[in-house]
Amino acid sequence: MIEPKRRTSKGRRDKRRAQTWKIAMPNLVSCTKCGELVASHHMCKACGSYNRREVLKVAE
């Protein structure tokens, strides 16, 4: 079985592990009906529409 040639330092190991928690910002687009910022390919929670159609009736 192959063994590592050198020991990985704690700093190098921790630098590599520090990158895993980062999450990219969600892509926000404006709703075509009301102009509210919405995650792309998701229903608008403000007006209840998706793809210019009313999907959910929202109490106003």
Sequence and secondary structure as in RCSB ss.txt:
>XXXX:A:sequence
MIEPKRRTSKGRRDKRRAQTWKIAMPNLVSCTKCGELVASHHMCKACGSYNRREVLKVAE
>XXXX:A:secstr
    SS   HHHHHHHHHGGG      EEE TTT  EEETTS  TTT EETTEE S    
